[in-house]
Amino acid sequence: MDRQLAVGLAATGIGLASFLLLGSAGVLRHPQTAADHTQPAEFLAIGGGFVLLTVGILVTLFAYVEFPDPDLEP
């Protein structure tokens, strides 16, 4: 397996697992109640999970898609 694909899938899996863990712990709340009851560490965990999920999806996408080299002329 390609290293970039493996890193992308791992980051996606970790990000998804963190969202599932946070959801099962009851940390993911409606935005109106989140400001009153969510601790700063929980906000960081939610943000970190979102970043991992996003980066993992992008890295996985770039492992499959080959973009043309802009320096080469057609």
LOLUM-718841 format. One record per residue: residue number from 1; residue in three letters; x, y, z of N, C-alpha, C in turn. Coordinates in pm, 1 decimal. Last residue first. Example, Ala and Ser with C-alpha at 12.3 -4.5 7.8 and 13.67 -1.06 7.14 Angstrom:
<node><num>2</num><residu>ser</residu><n_c1>1285.0</n_c1><n_c2>-225.0</n_c2><n_c3>708.0</n_c3><ca_c1>1367.0</ca_c1><ca_c2>-106.0</ca_c2><ca_c3>714.0</ca_c3><c_c1>1290.0</c_c1><c_c2>3.0</c_c2><c_c3>787.0</c_c3></node>
<node><num>1</num><residu>ala</residu><n_c1>1319.0</n_c1><n_c2>-569.0</n_c2><n_c3>780.0</n_c3><ca_c1>1230.0</ca_c1><ca_c2>-450.0</ca_c2><ca_c3>780.0</ca_c3><c_c1>1320.0</c_c1><c_c2>-330.0</c_c2><c_c3>780.0</c_c3></node>
// end
This chain:
<node><num>74</num><residu>pro</residu><n_c1>136.1</n_c1><n_c2>2128.7</n_c2><n_c3>-2260.1</n_c3><ca_c1>61.9</ca_c1><ca_c2>2019.4</ca_c2><ca_c3>-2329.2</ca_c3><c_c1>114.4</c_c1><c_c2>1988.0</c_c2><c_c3>-2463.7</c_c3></node>
<node><num>73</num><residu>glu</residu><n_c1>422.2</n_c1><n_c2>2164.0</n_c2><n_c3>-2045.2</n_c3><ca_c1>329.5</ca_c1><ca_c2>2219.3</ca_c2><ca_c3>-2143.8</ca_c3><c_c1>261.2</c_c1><c_c2>2106.2</c_c2><c_c3>-2218.2</c_c3></node>
<node><num>72</num><residu>leu</residu><n_c1>475.9</n_c1><n_c2>2142.0</n_c2><n_c3>-1700.9</n_c3><ca_c1>479.6</ca_c1><ca_c2>2075.7</ca_c2><ca_c3>-1830.0</ca_c3><c_c1>378.4</c_c1><c_c2>2139.1</c_c2><c_c3>-1923.5</c_c3></node>
<node><num>71</num><residu>asp</residu><n_c1>416.7</n_c1><n_c2>2272.7</n_c2><n_c3>-1467.5</n_c3><ca_c1>536.7</ca_c1><ca_c2>2314.0</ca_c2><ca_c3>-1540.2</ca_c3><c_c1>545.7</c_c1><c_c2>2252.4</c_c2><c_c3>-1678.6</c_c3></node>
<node><num>70</num><residu>pro</residu><n_c1>195.7</n_c1><n_c2>2153.1</n_c2><n_c3>-1350.5</n_c3><ca_c1>174.8</ca_c1><ca_c2>2281.2</ca_c2><ca_c3>-1416.6</ca_c3><c_c1>297.3</c_c1><c_c2>2328.1</c_c2><c_c3>-1496.1</c_c3></node>
<node><num>69</num><residu>asp</residu><n_c1>109.2</n_c1><n_c2>1820.4</n_c2><n_c3>-1392.3</n_c3><ca_c1>218.9</ca_c1><ca_c2>1906.8</ca_c2><ca_c3>-1351.3</ca_c3><c_c1>205.1</c_c1><c_c2>2041.6</c_c2><c_c3>-1423.8</c_c3></node>
<node><num>68</num><residu>pro</residu><n_c1>-220.1</n_c1><n_c2>1714.7</n_c2><n_c3>-1295.8</n_c3><ca_c1>-117.8</ca_c1><ca_c2>1741.2</ca_c2><ca_c3>-1396.9</ca_c3><c_c1>-11.3</c_c1><c_c2>1838.5</c_c2><c_c3>-1344.4</c_c3></node>
<node><num>67</num><residu>phe</residu><n_c1>-275.4</n_c1><n_c2>1491.9</n_c2><n_c3>-1021.7</n_c3><ca_c1>-295.6</ca_c1><ca_c2>1621.6</ca_c2><ca_c3>-1082.8</ca_c3><c_c1>-186.2</c_c1><c_c2>1646.2</c_c2><c_c3>-1186.2</c_c3></node>
<node><num>66</num><residu>glu</residu><n_c1>-428.5</n_c1><n_c2>1199.5</n_c2><n_c3>-950.1</n_c3><ca_c1>-303.1</ca_c1><ca_c2>1254.2</ca_c2><ca_c3>-999.3</ca_c3><c_c1>-333.2</c_c1><c_c2>1384.8</c_c2><c_c3>-1071.4</c_c3></node>
<node><num>65</num><residu>val</residu><n_c1>-584.8</n_c1><n_c2>1063.6</n_c2><n_c3>-670.8</n_c3><ca_c1>-597.5</ca_c1><ca_c2>1154.4</ca_c2><ca_c3>-784.1</ca_c3><c_c1>-460.4</c_c1><c_c2>1207.0</c_c2><c_c3>-822.0</c_c3></node>
<node><num>64</num><residu>tyr</residu><n_c1>-515.5</n_c1><n_c2>909.0</n_c2><n_c3>-447.0</n_c3><ca_c1>-584.4</ca_c1><ca_c2>846.9</ca_c2><ca_c3>-560.1</ca_c3><c_c1>-583.5</c_c1><c_c2>933.4</c_c2><c_c3>-685.5</c_c3></node>
<node><num>63</num><residu>ala</residu><n_c1>-394.4</n_c1><n_c2>1078.6</n_c2><n_c3>-271.7</n_c3><ca_c1>-325.5</ca_c1><ca_c2>952.5</ca_c2><ca_c3>-301.0</ca_c3><c_c1>-387.3</c_c1><c_c2>884.8</c_c2><c_c3>-423.0</c_c3></node>
<node><num>62</num><residu>phe</residu><n_c1>-577.8</n_c1><n_c2>1281.8</n_c2><n_c3>-239.5</n_c3><ca_c1>-458.5</ca_c1><ca_c2>1310.2</ca_c2><ca_c3>-318.2</ca_c3><c_c1>-377.3</c_c1><c_c2>1184.6</c_c2><c_c3>-348.9</c_c3></node>
<node><num>61</num><residu>leu</residu><n_c1>-760.0</n_c1><n_c2>1144.1</n_c2><n_c3>-71.6</n_c3><ca_c1>-799.8</ca_c1><ca_c2>1188.2</ca_c2><ca_c3>-205.4</ca_c3><c_c1>-678.5</c_c1><c_c2>1211.9</c_c2><c_c3>-293.4</c_c3></node>
<node><num>60</num><residu>thr</residu><n_c1>-601.9</n_c1><n_c2>1115.6</n_c2><n_c3>157.5</n_c3><ca_c1>-650.2</ca_c1><ca_c2>996.7</ca_c2><ca_c3>87.0</ca_c3><c_c1>-691.7</c_c1><c_c2>1032.0</c_c2><c_c3>-54.5</c_c3></node>
<node><num>59</num><residu>val</residu><n_c1>-573.8</n_c1><n_c2>1385.4</n_c2><n_c3>224.0</n_c3><ca_c1>-453.8</ca_c1><ca_c2>1306.6</ca_c2><ca_c3>190.6</ca_c3><c_c1>-493.5</c_c1><c_c2>1179.8</c_c2><c_c3>115.7</c_c3></node>
<node><num>58</num><residu>leu</residu><n_c1>-846.1</n_c1><n_c2>1452.0</n_c2><n_c3>276.0</n_c3><ca_c1>-771.1</ca_c1><ca_c2>1518.2</ca_c2><ca_c3>168.6</ca_c3><c_c1>-647.8</c_c1><c_c2>1437.8</c_c2><c_c3>127.2</c_c3></node>
<node><num>57</num><residu>ile</residu><n_c1>-905.3</n_c1><n_c2>1283.0</n_c2><n_c3>493.7</n_c3><ca_c1>-982.0</ca_c1><ca_c2>1271.1</ca_c2><ca_c3>369.4</ca_c3><c_c1>-906.5</c_c1><c_c2>1334.7</c_c2><c_c3>253.5</c_c3></node>
<node><num>56</num><residu>gly</residu><n_c1>-716.4</n_c1><n_c2>1377.7</n_c2><n_c3>680.9</n_c3><ca_c1>-714.5</ca_c1><ca_c2>1238.9</ca_c2><ca_c3>635.7</ca_c3><c_c1>-789.5</c_c1><c_c2>1219.4</c_c2><c_c3>505.6</c_c3></node>
<node><num>55</num><residu>val</residu><n_c1>-800.8</n_c1><n_c2>1640.8</n_c2><n_c3>718.8</n_c3><ca_c1>-669.2</ca_c1><ca_c2>1615.2</ca_c2><ca_c3>659.8</ca_c3><c_c1>-661.6</c_c1><c_c2>1472.3</c_c2><c_c3>607.3</c_c3></node>
<node><num>54</num><residu>thr</residu><n_c1>-1055.3</n_c1><n_c2>1587.9</n_c2><n_c3>837.7</n_c3><ca_c1>-1042.4</ca_c1><ca_c2>1664.3</ca_c2><ca_c3>714.9</ca_c3><c_c1>-910.1</c_c1><c_c2>1637.2</c_c2><c_c3>644.5</c_c3></node>
<node><num>53</num><residu>leu</residu><n_c1>-985.2</n_c1><n_c2>1440.4</n_c2><n_c3>1068.6</n_c3><ca_c1>-1077.9</ca_c1><ca_c2>1385.4</ca_c2><ca_c3>970.3</ca_c3><c_c1>-1063.5</c_c1><c_c2>1456.0</c_c2><c_c3>836.1</c_c3></node>
<node><num>52</num><residu>leu</residu><n_c1>-817.1</n_c1><n_c2>1622.4</n_c2><n_c3>1200.7</n_c3><ca_c1>-767.2</ca_c1><ca_c2>1490.9</ca_c2><ca_c3>1159.3</ca_c3><c_c1>-855.2</c_c1><c_c2>1429.4</c_c2><c_c3>1051.4</c_c3></node>
<node><num>51</num><residu>val</residu><n_c1>-1001.6</n_c1><n_c2>1833.1</n_c2><n_c3>1245.5</n_c3><ca_c1>-882.1</ca_c1><ca_c2>1855.0</ca_c2><ca_c3>1163.7</ca_c3><c_c1>-826.3</c_c1><c_c2>1721.9</c_c2><c_c3>1114.5</c_c3></node>
<node><num>50</num><residu>phe</residu><n_c1>-1186.7</n_c1><n_c2>1704.9</n_c2><n_c3>1414.6</n_c3><ca_c1>-1230.4</ca_c1><ca_c2>1758.7</ca_c2><ca_c3>1285.6</ca_c3><c_c1>-1111.6</c_c1><c_c2>1781.1</c_c2><c_c3>1193.2</c_c3></node>
<node><num>49</num><residu>gly</residu><n_c1>-1024.5</n_c1><n_c2>1647.2</n_c2><n_c3>1634.2</n_c3><ca_c1>-1087.1</ca_c1><ca_c2>1538.2</ca_c2><ca_c3>1559.1</ca_c3><c_c1>-1131.8</c_c1><c_c2>1583.3</c_c2><c_c3>1421.7</c_c3></node>
<node><num>48</num><residu>gly</residu><n_c1>-961.5</n_c1><n_c2>1909.7</n_c2><n_c3>1713.4</n_c3><ca_c1>-856.1</ca_c1><ca_c2>1817.6</ca_c2><ca_c3>1669.7</ca_c3><c_c1>-910.8</c_c1><c_c2>1700.8</c_c2><c_c3>1590.0</c_c3></node>
<node><num>47</num><residu>gly</residu><n_c1>-1218.1</n_c1><n_c2>2003.5</n_c2><n_c3>1786.6</n_c3><ca_c1>-1143.4</ca_c1><ca_c2>2065.9</ca_c2><ca_c3>1677.4</ca_c3><c_c1>-1033.8</c_c1><c_c2>1976.4</c_c2><c_c3>1623.7</c_c3></node>
<node><num>46</num><residu>ile</residu><n_c1>-1270.0</n_c1><n_c2>1829.8</n_c2><n_c3>2001.6</n_c3><ca_c1>-1360.7</ca_c1><ca_c2>1833.5</ca_c2><ca_c3>1886.6</ca_c3><c_c1>-1289.3</c_c1><c_c2>1892.5</c_c2><c_c3>1766.1</c_c3></node>
<node><num>45</num><residu>ala</residu><n_c1>-1056.1</n_c1><n_c2>1895.8</n_c2><n_c3>2170.2</n_c3><ca_c1>-1070.8</ca_c1><ca_c2>1758.2</ca_c2><ca_c3>2122.2</ca_c3><c_c1>-1162.2</c_c1><c_c2>1753.0</c_c2><c_c3>1999.4</c_c3></node>
<node><num>44</num><residu>leu</residu><n_c1>-1110.6</n_c1><n_c2>2166.5</n_c2><n_c3>2221.0</n_c3><ca_c1>-986.3</ca_c1><ca_c2>2128.0</ca_c2><ca_c3>2153.2</ca_c3><c_c1>-995.0</c_c1><c_c2>1986.9</c_c2><c_c3>2096.6</c_c3></node>
<node><num>43</num><residu>phe</residu><n_c1>-1351.9</n_c1><n_c2>2139.4</n_c2><n_c3>2360.5</n_c3><ca_c1>-1349.5</ca_c1><ca_c2>2212.5</ca_c2><ca_c3>2233.8</ca_c3><c_c1>-1224.5</c_c1><c_c2>2177.3</c_c2><c_c3>2153.5</c_c3></node>
<node><num>42</num><residu>glu</residu><n_c1>-1252.3</n_c1><n_c2>2005.0</n_c2><n_c3>2582.8</n_c3><ca_c1>-1346.4</ca_c1><ca_c2>1936.3</ca_c2><ca_c3>2494.8</ca_c3><c_c1>-1355.4</c_c1><c_c2>2005.8</c_c2><c_c3>2359.6</c_c3></node>
<node><num>41</num><residu>ala</residu><n_c1>-1096.2</n_c1><n_c2>2202.0</n_c2><n_c3>2697.5</n_c3><ca_c1>-1030.3</ca_c1><ca_c2>2079.5</ca_c2><ca_c3>2649.7</ca_c3><c_c1>-1122.0</c_c1><c_c2>2000.8</c_c2><c_c3>2556.5</c_c3></node>
<node><num>40</num><residu>pro</residu><n_c1>-1292.8</n_c1><n_c2>2391.1</n_c2><n_c3>2773.8</n_c3><ca_c1>-1198.0</ca_c1><ca_c2>2422.4</ca_c2><ca_c3>2666.5</ca_c3><c_c1>-1126.6</c_c1><c_c2>2298.1</c_c2><c_c3>2611.2</c_c3></node>
<node><num>39</num><residu>gln</residu><n_c1>-1616.5</n_c1><n_c2>2228.9</n_c2><n_c3>2818.4</n_c3><ca_c1>-1487.7</ca_c1><ca_c2>2275.3</ca_c2><ca_c3>2869.9</ca_c3><c_c1>-1394.1</c_c1><c_c2>2306.2</c_c2><c_c3>2753.6</c_c3></node>
<node><num>38</num><residu>thr</residu><n_c1>-1952.4</n_c1><n_c2>2315.5</n_c2><n_c3>2776.8</n_c3><ca_c1>-1835.5</ca_c1><ca_c2>2248.2</ca_c2><ca_c3>2720.3</ca_c3><c_c1>-1707.6</c_c1><c_c2>2312.7</c_c2><c_c3>2771.9</c_c3></node>
<node><num>37</num><residu>his</residu><n_c1>-2173.7</n_c1><n_c2>2460.0</n_c2><n_c3>2865.6</n_c3><ca_c1>-2139.3</ca_c1><ca_c2>2335.7</ca_c2><ca_c3>2933.7</ca_c3><c_c1>-2011.9</c_c1><c_c2>2267.2</c_c2><c_c3>2883.8</c_c3></node>
<node><num>36</num><residu>asp</residu><n_c1>-2221.3</n_c1><n_c2>2694.8</n_c2><n_c3>2718.6</n_c3><ca_c1>-2238.6</ca_c1><ca_c2>2695.7</ca_c2><ca_c3>2863.9</ca_c3><c_c1>-2177.7</c_c1><c_c2>2573.4</c_c2><c_c3>2933.2</c_c3></node>
<node><num>35</num><residu>ala</residu><n_c1>-2179.1</n_c1><n_c2>2631.8</n_c2><n_c3>2453.3</n_c3><ca_c1>-2103.0</ca_c1><ca_c2>2742.5</ca_c2><ca_c3>2511.9</ca_c3><c_c1>-2110.9</c_c1><c_c2>2741.0</c_c2><c_c3>2664.6</c_c3></node>
<node><num>34</num><residu>ala</residu><n_c1>-2366.1</n_c1><n_c2>2430.1</n_c2><n_c3>2403.4</n_c3><ca_c1>-2223.3</ca_c1><ca_c2>2397.8</ca_c2><ca_c3>2408.7</ca_c3><c_c1>-2143.4</c_c1><c_c2>2508.0</c_c2><c_c3>2477.0</c_c3></node>
<node><num>33</num><residu>thr</residu><n_c1>-2620.0</n_c1><n_c2>2518.4</n_c2><n_c3>2370.2</n_c3><ca_c1>-2584.5</ca_c1><ca_c2>2465.6</ca_c2><ca_c3>2502.5</ca_c3><c_c1>-2435.2</c_c1><c_c2>2438.3</c_c2><c_c3>2515.0</c_c3></node>
<node><num>32</num><residu>gln</residu><n_c1>-2604.1</n_c1><n_c2>2605.7</n_c2><n_c3>2104.9</n_c3><ca_c1>-2655.9</ca_c1><ca_c2>2695.6</ca_c2><ca_c3>2208.2</ca_c3><c_c1>-2621.1</c_c1><c_c2>2646.9</c_c2><c_c3>2348.4</c_c3></node>
<node><num>31</num><residu>pro</residu><n_c1>-2505.9</n_c1><n_c2>2384.4</n_c2><n_c3>1951.9</n_c3><ca_c1>-2422.4</ca_c1><ca_c2>2503.2</ca_c2><ca_c3>1975.7</ca_c3><c_c1>-2474.0</c_c1><c_c2>2597.6</c_c2><c_c3>2085.1</c_c3></node>
<node><num>30</num><residu>his</residu><n_c1>-2559.6</n_c1><n_c2>2065.6</n_c2><n_c3>2102.7</n_c3><ca_c1>-2612.9</ca_c1><ca_c2>2173.2</ca_c2><ca_c3>2020.7</ca_c3><c_c1>-2533.2</c_c1><c_c2>2300.4</c_c2><c_c3>2051.6</c_c3></node>
<node><num>29</num><residu>arg</residu><n_c1>-2262.3</n_c1><n_c2>1861.9</n_c2><n_c3>2147.1</n_c3><ca_c1>-2389.6</ca_c1><ca_c2>1920.0</ca_c2><ca_c3>2188.7</ca_c3><c_c1>-2437.4</c_c1><c_c2>2021.9</c_c2><c_c3>2086.1</c_c3></node>
<node><num>28</num><residu>leu</residu><n_c1>-2050.0</n_c1><n_c2>1613.2</n_c2><n_c3>2221.7</n_c3><ca_c1>-2104.6</ca_c1><ca_c2>1684.0</ca_c2><ca_c3>2106.1</ca_c3><c_c1>-2245.9</c_c1><c_c2>1730.5</c_c2><c_c3>2140.1</c_c3></node>
<node><num>27</num><residu>val</residu><n_c1>-2016.9</n_c1><n_c2>1468.8</n_c2><n_c3>2455.6</n_c3><ca_c1>-1948.5</ca_c1><ca_c2>1597.6</ca_c2><ca_c3>2442.8</ca_c3><c_c1>-2004.9</c_c1><c_c2>1679.0</c_c2><c_c3>2326.5</c_c3></node>
<node><num>26</num><residu>gly</residu><n_c1>-2103.0</n_c1><n_c2>1213.1</n_c2><n_c3>2509.3</n_c3><ca_c1>-2197.3</ca_c1><ca_c2>1322.9</ca_c2><ca_c3>2526.3</ca_c3><c_c1>-2134.8</c_c1><c_c2>1460.6</c_c2><c_c3>2515.2</c_c3></node>
<node><num>25</num><residu>ala</residu><n_c1>-1956.7</n_c1><n_c2>994.5</n_c2><n_c3>2453.6</n_c3><ca_c1>-1935.3</ca_c1><ca_c2>1053.3</ca_c2><ca_c3>2585.9</ca_c3><c_c1>-2028.4</c_c1><c_c2>1171.4</c_c2><c_c3>2611.5</c_c3></node>
<node><num>24</num><residu>ser</residu><n_c1>-2022.8</n_c1><n_c2>947.8</n_c2><n_c3>2192.1</n_c3><ca_c1>-2072.3</ca_c1><ca_c2>852.4</ca_c2><ca_c3>2291.7</ca_c3><c_c1>-2053.9</c_c1><c_c2>905.3</c_c2><c_c3>2434.1</c_c3></node>
<node><num>23</num><residu>gly</residu><n_c1>-1888.2</n_c1><n_c2>1163.2</n_c2><n_c3>2073.9</n_c3><ca_c1>-2033.9</ca_c1><ca_c2>1152.9</ca_c2><ca_c3>2066.5</ca_c3><c_c1>-2090.6</c_c1><c_c2>1059.2</c_c2><c_c3>2170.5</c_c3></node>
<node><num>22</num><residu>leu</residu><n_c1>-1622.5</n_c1><n_c2>1098.2</n_c2><n_c3>2124.4</n_c3><ca_c1>-1677.8</ca_c1><ca_c2>1220.7</ca_c2><ca_c3>2181.4</ca_c3><c_c1>-1830.6</c_c1><c_c2>1218.4</c_c2><c_c3>2179.3</c_c3></node>
<node><num>21</num><residu>leu</residu><n_c1>-1609.3</n_c1><n_c2>859.3</n_c2><n_c3>1974.3</n_c3><ca_c1>-1582.9</ca_c1><ca_c2>858.0</ca_c2><ca_c3>2118.0</ca_c3><c_c1>-1641.5</c_c1><c_c2>982.1</c_c2><c_c3>2185.7</c_c3></node>
<node><num>20</num><residu>leu</residu><n_c1>-1661.8</n_c1><n_c2>956.6</n_c2><n_c3>1717.6</n_c3><ca_c1>-1749.7</ca_c1><ca_c2>855.5</ca_c2><ca_c3>1776.5</ca_c3><c_c1>-1732.4</c_c1><c_c2>849.4</c_c2><c_c3>1928.3</c_c3></node>
<node><num>19</num><residu>phe</residu><n_c1>-1445.9</n_c1><n_c2>1132.7</n_c2><n_c3>1687.8</n_c3><ca_c1>-1582.5</ca_c1><ca_c2>1184.3</ca_c2><ca_c3>1686.0</ca_c3><c_c1>-1680.3</c_c1><c_c2>1084.0</c_c2><c_c3>1746.3</c_c3></node>
<node><num>18</num><residu>ser</residu><n_c1>-1234.7</n_c1><n_c2>947.6</n_c2><n_c3>1698.9</n_c3><ca_c1>-1245.1</ca_c1><ca_c2>1050.4</ca_c2><ca_c3>1802.6</ca_c3><c_c1>-1384.4</c_c1><c_c2>1111.9</c_c2><c_c3>1805.5</c_c3></node>
<node><num>17</num><residu>ala</residu><n_c1>-1285.3</n_c1><n_c2>796.7</n_c2><n_c3>1469.6</n_c3><ca_c1>-1293.7</ca_c1><ca_c2>732.1</ca_c2><ca_c3>1600.9</ca_c3><c_c1>-1305.7</c_c1><c_c2>835.1</c_c2><c_c3>1712.7</c_c3></node>
<node><num>16</num><residu>leu</residu><n_c1>-1233.6</n_c1><n_c2>991.7</n_c2><n_c3>1276.3</n_c3><ca_c1>-1368.1</ca_c1><ca_c2>935.9</ca_c2><ca_c3>1288.3</ca_c3><c_c1>-1386.4</c_c1><c_c2>869.4</c_c2><c_c3>1424.6</c_c3></node>
<node><num>15</num><residu>gly</residu><n_c1>-958.5</n_c1><n_c2>1032.5</n_c2><n_c3>1322.4</n_c3><ca_c1>-1054.2</ca_c1><ca_c2>1142.4</ca_c2><ca_c3>1333.9</ca_c3><c_c1>-1196.1</c_c1><c_c2>1093.6</c_c2><c_c3>1352.2</c_c3></node>
<node><num>14</num><residu>ile</residu><n_c1>-859.3</n_c1><n_c2>776.2</n_c2><n_c3>1269.0</n_c3><ca_c1>-841.7</ca_c1><ca_c2>834.2</ca_c2><ca_c3>1402.5</ca_c3><c_c1>-939.9</c_c1><c_c2>948.6</c_c2><c_c3>1423.7</c_c3></node>
<node><num>13</num><residu>gly</residu><n_c1>-933.4</n_c1><n_c2>748.5</n_c2><n_c3>996.8</n_c3><ca_c1>-982.0</ca_c1><ca_c2>654.8</ca_c2><ca_c3>1098.2</ca_c3><c_c1>-971.0</c_c1><c_c2>710.4</c_c2><c_c3>1238.7</c_c3></node>
<node><num>12</num><residu>thr</residu><n_c1>-787.5</n_c1><n_c2>958.3</n_c2><n_c3>879.5</n_c3><ca_c1>-933.1</ca_c1><ca_c2>954.6</ca_c2><ca_c3>869.3</ca_c3><c_c1>-992.2</c_c1><c_c2>864.2</c_c2><c_c3>976.5</c_c3></node>
<node><num>11</num><residu>ala</residu><n_c1>-527.4</n_c1><n_c2>876.5</n_c2><n_c3>939.7</n_c3><ca_c1>-577.2</ca_c1><ca_c2>1003.1</ca_c2><ca_c3>993.9</ca_c3><c_c1>-729.3</c_c1><c_c2>1008.4</c_c2><c_c3>988.9</c_c3></node>
<node><num>10</num><residu>ala</residu><n_c1>-522.7</n_c1><n_c2>633.7</n_c2><n_c3>792.8</n_c3><ca_c1>-501.2</ca_c1><ca_c2>633.0</ca_c2><ca_c3>937.6</ca_c3><c_c1>-555.6</c_c1><c_c2>761.4</c_c2><c_c3>1001.1</c_c3></node>
<node><num>9</num><residu>leu</residu><n_c1>-561.2</n_c1><n_c2>721.7</n_c2><n_c3>530.6</n_c3><ca_c1>-660.4</ca_c1><ca_c2>633.2</ca_c2><ca_c3>591.1</ca_c3><c_c1>-646.2</c_c1><c_c2>628.5</c_c2><c_c3>743.2</c_c3></node>
<node><num>8</num><residu>gly</residu><n_c1>-326.3</n_c1><n_c2>875.7</n_c2><n_c3>502.8</n_c3><ca_c1>-458.8</ca_c1><ca_c2>934.9</ca_c2><ca_c3>487.4</ca_c3><c_c1>-566.9</c_c1><c_c2>850.6</c_c2><c_c3>552.4</c_c3></node>
<node><num>7</num><residu>val</residu><n_c1>-126.3</n_c1><n_c2>683.2</n_c2><n_c3>535.8</n_c3><ca_c1>-133.8</ca_c1><ca_c2>796.9</ca_c2><ca_c3>628.7</ca_c3><c_c1>-271.8</c_c1><c_c2>860.6</c_c2><c_c3>622.8</c_c3></node>
<node><num>6</num><residu>ala</residu><n_c1>-184.6</n_c1><n_c2>517.3</n_c2><n_c3>315.3</n_c3><ca_c1>-189.3</ca_c1><ca_c2>463.1</ca_c2><ca_c3>451.5</ca_c3><c_c1>-201.2</c_c1><c_c2>575.5</c_c2><c_c3>555.0</c_c3></node>
<node><num>5</num><residu>leu</residu><n_c1>-139.7</n_c1><n_c2>692.1</n_c2><n_c3>103.1</n_c3><ca_c1>-272.6</ca_c1><ca_c2>635.1</ca_c2><ca_c3>123.7</ca_c3><c_c1>-287.1</c_c1><c_c2>581.8</c_c2><c_c3>266.0</c_c3></node>
<node><num>4</num><residu>gln</residu><n_c1>133.7</n_c1><n_c2>735.8</n_c2><n_c3>134.3</n_c3><ca_c1>40.7</ca_c1><ca_c2>848.0</ca_c2><ca_c3>144.9</ca_c3><c_c1>-101.8</c_c1><c_c2>799.1</c_c2><c_c3>169.6</c_c3></node>
<node><num>3</num><residu>arg</residu><n_c1>236.5</n_c1><n_c2>476.6</n_c2><n_c3>87.5</n_c3><ca_c1>254.2</ca_c1><ca_c2>540.5</ca_c2><ca_c3>219.2</ca_c3><c_c1>155.4</c_c1><c_c2>654.7</c_c2><c_c3>238.1</c_c3></node>
<node><num>2</num><residu>asp</residu><n_c1>47.0</n_c1><n_c2>223.3</n_c2><n_c3>-72.7</n_c3><ca_c1>120.0</ca_c1><ca_c2>347.9</ca_c2><ca_c3>-81.1</ca_c3><c_c1>124.7</c_c1><c_c2>416.1</c_c2><c_c3>55.9</c_c3></node>
<node><num>1</num><residu>met</residu><n_c1>84.6</n_c1><n_c2>-117.5</n_c2><n_c3>0.0</n_c3><ca_c1>0.0</ca_c1><ca_c2>0.0</ca_c2><ca_c3>0.0</ca_c3><c_c1>89.2</c_c1><c_c2>123.9</c_c2><c_c3>0.0</c_c3></node>
// end
